Amino acid sequence: MKYLIEFLCVFVFTYLFYLFAVILRKKNKKFNSKKLKVEEGFLILKYNIDIKKLNYRKFLAFIYLCNSIIFGITLVVIQLFEDLLIQLLFAPIVLFPLILFTYSMIGKYLKKKGFVKNV
């Protein structure tokens, strides 16, 4: 139960932070290819996503929802270890595969929905 509460706290905190700091900013109403975020760049380049077919704010909200889940899961998994050094060593081991798996699932989902460039 303790881990579930920690997960929910981290999830809610990070998503609300992303919501107010990134998604709802007036600058982020439209896509700007010159100010490409890492998450966007990965999805656009690897999965050939056409950003013009997407609602940009919904796209950002979906990405940052997944990021919040990733951070929450990572925190819960590293909390299973008592030693701080072991936690610091296992955090990247848990974090990077989660990021790659989640973004690949997002890319496949967007491809399936037809948000790819017509080449």
Backbone bond lengths (Angstrom), bond angles and torsions (degrees), N, CA, C in turn:
res aa  C-N    CA-C-N  psi(-1)  N-CA   C-N-CA  omega(-1)  CA-C   N-CA-C  phi
1 M - - - 1.447 - - 1.541 110.43 -
2 K 1.331 114.95 -35.41 1.461 120.50 179.73 1.528 110.31 -61.61
3 Y 1.336 116.34 -42.35 1.455 120.69 -177.96 1.527 111.58 -69.29
4 L 1.309 116.96 -34.93 1.460 120.88 177.73 1.529 110.73 -65.16
5 I 1.309 116.61 -41.84 1.462 120.94 178.59 1.524 110.17 -65.61
6 E 1.333 116.90 -42.69 1.463 119.86 177.31 1.516 111.26 -62.32
7 F 1.344 116.52 -42.49 1.457 120.18 178.49 1.526 110.48 -60.27
8 L 1.314 116.85 -47.83 1.460 120.74 -178.68 1.531 111.98 -63.39
9 C 1.312 116.70 -40.09 1.475 119.73 178.52 1.522 111.33 -63.47
10 V 1.324 116.80 -47.00 1.464 120.46 -180.00 1.523 110.10 -65.71
11 F 1.326 117.04 -42.67 1.455 120.95 179.79 1.527 111.10 -60.06
12 V 1.319 117.06 -50.66 1.466 121.17 -178.05 1.526 110.53 -64.49
13 F 1.327 117.64 -45.38 1.460 120.76 -179.09 1.519 111.97 -61.22
14 T 1.341 117.25 -48.45 1.461 119.54 -177.51 1.526 111.53 -68.42
15 Y 1.332 117.30 -38.49 1.460 118.23 -179.74 1.531 111.10 -68.30
16 L 1.316 117.02 -40.27 1.463 119.05 177.45 1.522 111.03 -65.29
17 F 1.326 116.83 -38.02 1.460 120.24 175.79 1.523 110.61 -60.67
18 Y 1.343 116.88 -49.81 1.461 120.71 177.77 1.522 111.24 -60.26
19 L 1.320 116.35 -40.15 1.456 120.77 -177.66 1.520 111.45 -60.19
20 F 1.323 115.87 -49.32 1.462 118.87 -177.02 1.523 113.42 -81.69
21 A 1.321 117.77 -32.67 1.458 120.38 -175.73 1.527 113.47 -85.65
22 V 1.322 117.24 -27.37 1.464 119.13 -173.89 1.527 112.38 -121.94
23 I 1.297 117.36 -54.54 1.467 120.55 -168.89 1.521 112.33 -70.49
24 L 1.321 117.90 -46.75 1.457 120.95 -174.46 1.522 114.64 -86.97
25 R 1.311 118.05 3.91 1.458 120.47 177.13 1.512 110.15 -66.16
26 K 1.295 116.60 145.92 1.461 120.75 -178.92 1.521 111.86 -66.28
27 K 1.320 116.82 -26.03 1.457 120.63 179.47 1.524 111.62 -67.46
28 N 1.329 117.17 -27.75 1.454 120.87 -172.77 1.529 113.52 -94.85
29 K 1.313 117.03 30.16 1.452 119.11 176.17 1.518 111.60 -76.64
30 K 1.328 116.32 -34.77 1.455 120.87 -178.17 1.516 109.75 -126.90
31 F 1.306 114.86 155.51 1.451 122.64 179.87 1.524 109.91 -72.11
32 N 1.334 115.45 135.73 1.454 121.82 176.94 1.526 107.09 -127.29
33 S 1.314 116.42 110.87 1.462 119.99 -176.16 1.523 112.65 -68.48
34 K 1.323 117.56 -18.14 1.465 120.26 179.29 1.519 112.06 -79.94
35 K 1.338 117.04 -23.09 1.468 121.79 179.05 1.524 109.37 -115.43
36 L 1.295 115.33 56.40 1.460 122.28 -176.35 1.521 110.51 -77.45
37 K 1.326 116.76 127.93 1.457 121.15 175.73 1.528 109.20 -79.52
38 V 1.310 117.52 159.02 1.456 122.21 -175.26 1.526 110.69 -60.64
39 E 1.322 116.51 -43.75 1.456 120.94 -178.05 1.523 110.85 -62.80
40 E 1.316 115.60 -43.72 1.458 120.70 179.75 1.526 110.32 -64.14
41 G 1.315 115.93 -46.53 1.455 120.66 -178.77 1.514 112.54 -59.80
42 F 1.330 116.60 -41.74 1.460 120.78 179.10 1.517 110.49 -61.59
43 L 1.322 116.86 -48.18 1.464 120.45 -177.83 1.521 111.89 -68.25
44 I 1.328 116.97 -41.52 1.455 120.26 -177.61 1.529 111.13 -66.89
45 L 1.320 116.86 -44.43 1.460 119.74 -176.51 1.527 112.89 -76.53
46 K 1.317 117.60 -44.00 1.463 119.64 -175.62 1.518 112.57 -73.98
47 Y 1.332 117.39 -40.08 1.461 120.64 -174.56 1.527 112.98 -106.61
48 N 1.323 117.17 7.41 1.465 122.68 175.40 1.532 111.29 56.02
49 I 1.320 116.25 46.07 1.457 122.60 -176.95 1.533 109.47 -78.94
50 D 1.321 115.45 134.90 1.464 121.09 175.92 1.522 107.90 -94.26
51 I 1.300 116.65 107.22 1.460 122.20 -174.80 1.525 111.47 -69.72
52 K 1.325 117.01 -20.33 1.465 120.30 -179.96 1.519 112.19 -71.79
53 K 1.315 117.81 -21.23 1.467 121.50 178.65 1.527 112.34 -84.99
54 L 1.316 116.61 -11.83 1.466 121.64 -176.75 1.522 111.60 -99.00
55 N 1.318 115.82 155.00 1.461 121.23 165.29 1.532 105.21 -81.06
56 Y 1.316 117.04 115.05 1.464 121.28 -170.01 1.530 112.29 -61.76
57 R 1.317 118.01 -41.71 1.465 119.75 -178.65 1.526 111.89 -68.35
58 K 1.318 117.56 -37.23 1.464 120.18 176.45 1.521 110.48 -66.92
59 F 1.322 115.48 -36.54 1.462 120.98 176.84 1.529 110.55 -61.89
60 L 1.337 116.17 -46.84 1.466 120.13 177.31 1.528 111.49 -63.10
61 A 1.325 116.75 -42.71 1.461 120.48 -179.52 1.524 110.65 -61.62
62 F 1.312 117.19 -39.64 1.463 121.35 179.60 1.527 111.08 -67.09
63 I 1.319 116.19 -43.58 1.468 120.08 178.93 1.526 110.51 -62.24
64 Y 1.328 116.80 -46.46 1.458 119.26 -176.23 1.513 112.97 -76.08
65 L 1.315 118.06 -21.49 1.461 120.74 169.94 1.523 109.27 -65.23
66 C 1.319 115.87 -44.68 1.468 120.39 177.39 1.527 111.33 -65.15
67 N 1.331 117.67 -39.16 1.462 120.57 176.94 1.522 111.39 -61.58
68 S 1.310 117.31 -40.40 1.461 120.79 179.35 1.517 111.02 -64.78
69 I 1.311 116.90 -39.49 1.470 120.51 176.58 1.523 110.14 -64.58
70 I 1.324 117.15 -41.65 1.469 121.20 178.87 1.527 110.55 -60.83
71 F 1.328 117.63 -45.76 1.464 120.28 179.81 1.516 111.55 -63.99
72 G 1.324 117.29 -40.23 1.460 120.59 179.05 1.516 112.25 -64.12
73 I 1.328 117.16 -44.73 1.466 120.77 179.05 1.516 110.51 -64.53
74 T 1.325 117.17 -42.09 1.463 120.58 179.21 1.520 110.86 -60.91
75 L 1.312 117.19 -44.07 1.457 120.38 178.98 1.521 111.40 -61.59
76 V 1.315 117.45 -44.51 1.465 120.43 -179.20 1.522 110.91 -64.00
77 V 1.319 117.49 -41.58 1.469 120.15 -178.60 1.523 111.09 -67.18
78 I 1.317 118.71 -43.20 1.468 118.35 -178.50 1.524 111.78 -74.92
79 Q 1.319 118.13 -19.62 1.467 120.07 176.09 1.525 111.76 -70.54
80 L 1.320 118.23 -14.48 1.457 121.45 177.94 1.522 111.57 -68.97
81 F 1.329 117.03 -21.00 1.462 122.03 178.84 1.523 109.38 -96.18
82 E 1.295 116.45 141.82 1.460 121.87 -176.75 1.531 112.69 -84.21
83 D 1.310 116.67 -40.57 1.462 121.52 -174.41 1.531 111.01 -78.67
84 L 1.311 116.12 133.90 1.461 121.35 -178.70 1.525 111.64 -64.02
85 L 1.312 118.25 -38.05 1.454 121.74 -179.84 1.530 110.66 -63.67
86 I 1.313 116.57 -42.88 1.467 120.52 177.76 1.530 110.18 -65.29
87 Q 1.323 116.96 -38.28 1.466 120.22 177.09 1.521 111.08 -61.44
88 L 1.333 115.79 -43.32 1.463 119.90 179.61 1.526 112.15 -67.16
89 L 1.324 116.87 -31.57 1.456 120.05 178.34 1.526 111.90 -75.38
90 F 1.326 117.39 -36.54 1.455 120.75 -177.14 1.525 113.88 -84.49
91 A 1.304 118.32 -18.11 1.470 120.26 -178.45 1.529 112.30 -58.84
92 P 1.336 119.97 -50.47 1.472 118.23 178.05 1.524 112.90 -66.95
93 I 1.329 116.53 -30.96 1.457 120.20 179.26 1.525 110.60 -65.28
94 V 1.308 117.30 -32.46 1.460 121.90 177.62 1.526 110.41 -85.39
95 L 1.309 116.78 -40.48 1.461 121.69 -171.72 1.528 113.05 -68.33
96 F 1.308 118.81 -49.86 1.460 121.21 -173.46 1.529 113.36 -65.00
97 P 1.330 119.85 -45.28 1.473 117.61 175.99 1.535 112.88 -63.18
98 L 1.328 116.83 -35.59 1.468 119.22 176.65 1.524 111.24 -63.18
99 I 1.314 116.80 -42.50 1.461 120.55 179.12 1.528 110.26 -62.98
100 L 1.315 117.22 -48.99 1.465 120.30 -178.96 1.521 111.62 -62.49
101 F 1.316 117.52 -42.97 1.466 121.10 179.69 1.523 110.96 -63.96
102 T 1.330 116.38 -46.70 1.456 120.46 -176.87 1.522 111.22 -66.24
103 Y 1.318 118.08 -44.73 1.462 119.66 -179.71 1.521 111.80 -68.14
104 S 1.324 117.39 -32.87 1.461 118.18 175.95 1.529 110.46 -67.65
105 M 1.325 117.66 -35.90 1.462 120.51 176.39 1.530 110.87 -67.43
106 I 1.324 117.54 -40.16 1.465 121.31 176.82 1.527 109.75 -62.85
107 G 1.317 117.64 -45.19 1.459 121.47 179.69 1.520 112.04 -61.91
108 K 1.323 117.08 -43.22 1.465 120.18 178.26 1.526 111.19 -65.82
109 Y 1.320 116.47 -37.27 1.464 120.63 177.96 1.531 110.66 -64.39
110 L 1.319 116.74 -45.47 1.459 120.33 179.88 1.528 111.58 -66.26
111 K 1.322 116.95 -35.83 1.461 120.48 175.76 1.523 110.63 -64.38
112 K 1.309 115.68 -43.23 1.465 120.96 -179.31 1.521 111.32 -63.77
113 K 1.331 117.51 -35.63 1.457 122.09 179.76 1.525 112.88 -78.08
114 G 1.329 117.45 -6.59 1.451 120.78 175.08 1.508 115.65 91.12
115 F 1.311 118.14 23.00 1.457 121.23 179.85 1.529 111.66 -94.45
116 V 1.322 116.85 39.01 1.461 120.96 179.61 1.524 109.26 -106.43
117 K 1.320 115.01 157.48 1.469 120.52 178.43 1.518 108.89 -73.77
118 N 1.305 116.39 140.12 1.463 121.46 175.61 1.512 108.77 -82.94
119 V 1.309 115.48 108.87 1.466 120.28 -176.86 1.498 109.70 -105.96
